[in-house]
Amino acid sequence: IVDANLVMDMPKSLCAFGGLDAVTHALEAYVSVLASEFSDGQALQALKLLKENLPASYHEGSKNPVARERVHSAATIAGIAFANAFLGVCHSMAHKLGSQFHIPHGLANALLICNVIRYNANDNPTKQTAFSQYDRPQARRRYAEI
């Protein structure tokens, strides 16, 4: 059940950290080696909705229920995208960082994502898994598309 009434009165910090977590979900789903046309559309739509609505949702809160609802929907869409394409190293490290130092998960993602993008956006990866997509690395191009 996706009910935007549940998020109307959340504090600004939760809006920010949850929004950044959703951005990371969509980014990682989009550049995943398991991404597909199905998950790509979801990831890109989630990013679009977040870009257009997260600032207003944060600054205006329940005074802008449309922005709150769209961010809530975007987070759900990003979740569906990563459920189909999987997440990456940013989320793995964010879980460890958050639990060790008691940092909110979305904040941990935000602290890590720029470095993860730099690491992943490599045309000549030296350590990858055995997926056929790795004979033609795509992370740099896919990050640039976003």
Secondary structure, 3 states (H helix, E strand, C coil): CCCHHHHCCCCHHHHHHHHHHHHHHHHHHHHCCCCCHHHHHHHHHHHHHHHHHHHHHHHHHHHCHHHHHHHHHHHHHHHHHHHHHCCCHHHHHHHHHHHHHCCCHHHHHHHHHHHHHHHHCCCCCCCCCCCHHHHCCCHHHHHHHC
